[in-house]
Amino acid sequence: MTRNMASPSFPAIALPQFENEPLPPVMPVALEHPATPALDDVAAATCAALDASRRLTALAAGCRVAITCGSRGIKSKPAVVKAAVAWLKARGLAPFIVPAMGSHAGAVAAGQVTLLAELGYTEEAMGCPIEASMEVVRLGMTGAGVPVHFDRRAFEADAVLVVGRVKSHTSFDREVESGLTKMVAIGLGKAEGARFVHRLGVRGYMEVLPEWAGIAIREAPVAYGIAIVENAEREAAVIEGAEPEAFYETDARLLKTAKGCVPKLPFEQIDVLAVERLGKNISGTGMDPAVIARYDIRGRPNPPAPVISKLVVLGLTPETHGNGLGVGSADYTTKEVADNLDLYAMYMNACTATFTERVRIPAVLASDKAALQAAVGTSWRLDGADARLCLIRSTLHLDTILVSPPLAAEFDNGLRGAGRVLGEADALRFDGDGRLLTRCPA
């Protein structure tokens, strides 16, 4: 990135009342998630989708086509984009990539190019140029008085190919959440688009976003869309083409499929959930609210389960570059996490989205062990050794988790049919500095 991180410095606090708090042992459990088959050939599916496009197939040789690439780590998308580039070039067209990620990566072009490279989108890998700019053109005004902006480089192209993943958003349920519509409004709207759509909060998502996208589709050269739906293993299960006028309907229909593929924690109640890693590459809010059941948006209900008494964040992913958005959903974290937060990136992200609760810093304790002991000691469980403890790598990695005996017993007793216990219970292990050595299997 082009600036230094704005990181705080916290004292090393260990609360004496929890120094002898017992922690329960844990055992590995393999979770069984919805089984949705992956596509055999992502490139072939992409080309088949593109073959159905009316506008792209009608373009004359030499026309320039902008392809959108966002800030999410979508496993199959680099293969989709590479196949799309090859398909366009085979027809004599001139494809190029534009970052379509709103205000992410510090809301600067160089930062967005760097983020794309980390996600696998480079000029060499994709076979086409990347044209990054934060410049926008104004296309109109919504009924709520919100100006509609659009990426200038994409607007000046002969056609725009929108590529996006259809999935649940990180706020609340609605007919259309993340997908092609959002990519047009917030992704291609750049920083201004992200700021204006989010500025009205819930109303912005429900009303302004679809209207904004409709205006952009009408006024800009949006030619086609490729929608991706991933299964529980993050493999592409659906790749479907859509004409611009069908973006909203396609998003709404495929969202139902996407939600059926989402892995979940199969528990009604957890005393302590410990998350090894939080990050923007895991979820737009660092931790998927659908997994932790904490949307934490005023005026909107949280999911009914699992009810988590205390949540602990133990680390950040390297890919998040200190953007700990979502740490505000936790009850405890560690000095190591807090000292490596980039407050500027977090505040920029949260203030753009207007959900500023997600960057509040929870209780910061000296080590993993101190944080876990405090969480267990305040989880409303009389004996910490009996706590219902669950440890996960991240909200994106739920294939194998670690749970304490009371949670494991739900599988053994037939109360949960979505997993199987893989081994015996072992005590949590820590090094001399209180860093957790026991980790979920990769």
Steps between C-alpha positions, in 0.01 A plus 500: 500500500605860464493608865614381841259312722331697775535247780426544872705366790327323787629401844543132584205444733435168673208505743599325823157351567536283189861383541386161632184473292482142368459454127321196357680248279407487132467233233484523119165474325447475125189695401278387218381790286248516215634286216484702179717366219768722351516573129735269312646773277481864611648635177258303283203615709619860469532478123156339473351786699672757279380330183145593601572875523317707239705817541849353533463270199382800292807719577732588213864398511716745693230604746622547856330295772542578871482200736424555869717353773405559862674476836373161613708184494268300274679173434375440146481858379859533368429198277171655390663834417791335317258294291295811424811687388593216266144482364494874427846503342408206277229724351741783432386706798727691738422405863638678804434471873361775721502474881138499612526516877350829612722659763703191594882497511511851643285643218809557284573353156847369589363323807227337296751373242711355783195328647407355160851355466468333840177339382664364184405772251814628331553605141730203446266244656182629336649587160366855480569848640367629832373857489445636849364842583275649763354742245128476440235646272158605621216320327190631672310524827286253694157586627650548846732769364811281495736575208595196292872465426683250279864410444631731222726237341211254480261767374737592216526135386281363224359239736518394864499136609394474864633193681381441855419240761141469617488443875357619828603850597646582839209707627148357488271291285341658193396396149833591341822513698852458355515438127491669162271781617728593788808480278348759266384736774775481761789334317491711184369798696849521658542690827214740421265214421586313816464813710167617357328160493607425857426849626129426540570180694230235471301714256806527277523123471128440458403785269792702366732217391263333249384835358861620471597182317204543264609852407861390449391211278287735292759778463833307493621237250427204730475214252486173693549332836645173621364386835692249713353291781739306723432182696603439861854415387524835316505325163292647218168316492318734260633731228216674322482783249247781524399791280516833688122537526490161673770571763253556785288195420810284459641618834170431678465150354860392551510643854265222610742244357798674661341508844436127476875446456618703800676298775377564853588407856241235595443613858220685673719640777876548546657637818822614330579517131871558427584614147863447403498750212294801399546680170347677203602206280285279724190720497414860428452539874802293600277225637188384319203622706294203381750269673545693825133609503594860572389755242490759780312757293269718704138438419574165332481163678796266523461142374343278767790253522757433610473709815863573589560625852857620436699532178880525487713612203852356518657624177487691172564359154810639324279588202290744702800735552381601845142574397331341798149604404274262690707488816219704655284187491738329742498517879875444543816519294873508568769763518667346195182543295428850626855624447485388137174670411506768232255748647498719189395210275243385754349842554496578126321170432254529788415866443440434132268213589350709790496193729761637739426252778716246318823688571452537872790332677396239758679419825869455414694251712867407508489162327286231342488318830394810696228580246365144497502477879313830530247390238436168676489673838229742380296257289241435771637152564562414867797271428723601209605139448142427390476790255359445153810618313535503122820592314495573123770607254270768356136536407598388150677181612252275675592155368674392821453684829599439863232469766485420869330178622153653564478609135652175371241306699227649283642308203554178695148514645337561165396855577711624209509311172737739326836374620711223646755498781848416373703453818533514876493815709835669571587798716563831327874564468672838533860616473678691776353830379143372510473458122260223402679203342190284455363581156219377277621256233552672165 
